[in-house]
Amino acid sequence: MTTFPLLVRSIAGSGAVRYRFGDPLVDRYLEFVAGRARPNTLRAAAFDLKTFFTVVGKDPLEVASADVFEFLAQQRGDRTVVRLADRESGVSARTIARRLSSVSGFYSYLIAGGDTQVRTNPVPRGLATRRQGGTMRSRVAPLVRVPRTLPRILGPGEVDALLGALRTARDRAMVLAMLLAGLRRCEVLGLRLADVQIADRRLVIVEGKGGHHRVVPVADRFFQAVGDYLHDERPVEADTDRVFVVLKGPRRGRPLSSEGLDEILSGARRRAGLEHATCHELRHTCLTRLRQAGMSLEAVQAQAGHRSIESTRVYLHLTNDWLAAEYRRAAALIDADIDAVAEMLAVQEVAEL
């Protein structure tokens, strides 16, 4: 195969999304990913592989490391893409790194299967650099250096504008789940009716990132919105236990997809006149506000569903009050030490007189 056909997306009656290219190796791998990963991961892998093989234009069994480097150069110099963050051309480093990871995962799968001629992964783990410090060991630098940037959050006025631009109680409930509970997009769409514990004002997150479960508290505003949606808007003929379903059209009553949620948020963002307000930014806004309100870092970690506290530490840097308070405390100690030294020197001078 030299070119891939268009990526075909299908939705089963259960709401499960599947992707097919028409190439047996890639399709088999995507079925493997679908059985072990979340919908967002499957979608990313499908589009990443489509992008890679469209650029390379080779059969998967013929791809070599040289093709990976050519793909890397093409992505960095792609003038058809303009980054919104800095208005520069080329795909972002984070996106390139994710695409290379998807391609590497595909070839690792082929190697593990052992039923093809692929024996080595064409995606290098990194580039060896010269030895440092006189040791015999060499460092391995990543193919793509991904900068660690702080996530963007919404201000109070932007939050009010976004909520005011939403047209249904269902849409408000989904947005509030991210704004008030810090849920990820896949976690919102994965909620089932039994996961909404109204009496305890909690949500059970069964489809969390990495398959990890957790139970999180949510403010009353969410339950008011979801109650209005379930009572007035959710189609009675819906035969799924997913909370959020399509309200109109041929898929009425079926589980809402991630593309559907993105479309809802995009429309509300446009009506509100906002330049940014993604699902992940809503989640970041929630977790930042909780930290600013004094919630401990460990509690924010539990609310967010982070497996490592290191993932939660970014919210320290998003809270300006915390940094300012820490700086003032340290500066006061430094000033106190300087004053103490000055006083001691003054006493010594008097004694010598």
C-alpha positions, 0 to 999 in steps of 0.5 A, spaced: 500 500 500 502 506 498 497 511 500 491 510 505 484 511 503 480 516 507 479 514 515 472 511 516 469 513 523 463 508 525 459 508 531 456 502 534 449 502 537 452 502 544 456 508 542 462 505 541 467 509 536 471 505 531 476 507 526 478 503 519 483 505 514 483 499 509 490 497 511 489 490 515 495 491 519 493 498 521 486 496 522 488 490 526 492 495 531 486 500 532 482 494 534 487 492 539 487 500 541 480 500 542 479 494 546 484 497 551 484 505 551 479 510 552 476 513 546 480 519 546 486 515 546 483 511 540 481 517 536 488 520 537 492 514 535 487 513 528 488 521 526 496 520 528 497 514 524 493 517 518 497 523 518 504 519 518 502 515 513 499 520 508 505 524 509 510 518 508 506 515 503 509 508 504 506 501 506 507 500 513 512 494 512 517 499 508 517 505 513 524 506 515 527 511 520 529 516 515 522 516 513 521 518 520 526 524 520 523 526 514 516 526 517 519 530 523 522 535 518 515 536 514 511 537 521 516 542 523 516 546 517 508 545 515 506 552 513 499 550 512 498 550 520 499 556 524 499 555 532 494 559 535 499 560 541 504 564 538 502 565 531 508 561 528 507 556 522 508 549 524 505 543 528 507 544 535 512 540 539 507 537 543 503 534 537 509 532 534 511 528 540 504 525 540 504 523 533 511 520 533 509 516 540 502 513 536 507 511 530 512 508 535 506 504 539 504 501 532 510 498 530 511 496 537 505 492 536 507 489 530 514 487 533 510 484 539 506 480 534 511 477 530 507 475 524 510 481 520 517 482 517 518 488 522 523 487 527 526 493 529 522 500 531 523 505 525 521 511 531 528 512 534 528 512 542 532 519 541 539 521 539 545 520 542 549 526 544 556 527 546 559 524 553 559 529 558 563 530 565 569 525 562 564 519 563 563 513 558 556 514 558 552 518 553 546 521 554 540 520 549 536 526 547 529 526 545 527 527 538 522 532 540 523 537 546 516 539 549 516 545 553 513 545 559 507 550 559 502 552 564 495 551 562 490 556 561 484 558 565 478 562 564 477 568 568 470 569 572 467 573 567 469 568 561 466 563 565 459 567 566 459 568 558 460 561 557 455 559 561 450 564 558 451 562 551 449 554 553 443 553 550 440 547 554 441 544 561 444 538 558 450 542 555 450 546 562 451 540 566 457 537 562 460 544 562 459 544 570 462 537 571 468 540 568 468 547 571 466 544 578 468 537 579 475 538 574 472 532 570 476 530 563 472 530 557 472 523 557 470 522 564 464 527 563 461 523 557 463 516 560 458 518 566 452 513 567 446 514 571 448 510 576 454 514 577 450 520 579 449 520 587 445 525 588 443 524 595 451 524 597 452 530 592 458 526 589 460 523 582 463 516 581 468 516 575 469 509 572 472 511 566 478 515 568 484 516 565 488 509 565 482 506 567 482 508 574 476 509 579 475 515 583 469 518 587 469 526 587 464 531 590 460 536 586 457 543 588 449 543 588 449 547 581 451 541 577 446 537 580 441 542 579 443 542 571 443 535 571 436 534 574 433 539 569 436 535 563 434 528 566 427 531 567 426 535 561 430 534 556 433 527 556 429 523 551 425 517 554 426 512 548 434 513 550 436 505 551 443 507 554 445 508 561 450 514 559 447 520 562 449 525 556 445 523 550 444 526 543 437 530 543 436 531 536 437 528 529 438 521 527 442 519 533 437 522 538 437 518 544 444 515 543 451 517 547 454 523 545 460 523 542 467 527 544 466 530 537 459 532 539 461 535 545 467 539 542 462 542 537 457 544 543 463 548 546 465 551 540 458 554 538 458 556 545 465 559 545 463 563 539 457 566 541 460 568 548 466 571 544 471 567 547 478 566 544 479 560 548 475 555 552 477 548 551 474 542 555 481 541 558 481 549 560 475 548 564 478 542 568 484 546 569 480 552 571 476 548 576 483 545 579 486 552 580 480 555 583 480 549 588 487 550 590 487 558 590 481 557 595 486 553 600 484 546 598 491 542 600 495 539 594 493 532 596 486 533 596 487 537 589 490 530 586 485 526 589 479 530 585 483 531 579 485 523 579 492 524 578 496 518 579 502 522 581 503 528 585 508 531 580 502 532 575 498 536 581 504 541 582 503 545 576 497 548 580 501 551 585 504 555 579 498 557 577 496 560 583 499 567 584 497 568 591 501 562 593 507 564 590 507 571 592 505 569 599 511 564 599 516 570 596 513 575 602 515 569 607 522 568 605 523 575 604 521 577 611 526 572 613 532 574 609 530 582 612 530 579 619 537 576 618 540 582 615 537 586 621 540 581 626 547 582 623 546 589 623 544 590 630 550 585 632 555 589 628 552 595 632 553 592 639 560 590 637 562 597 635 559 600 641 563 595 645 570 596 642 569 604 644 
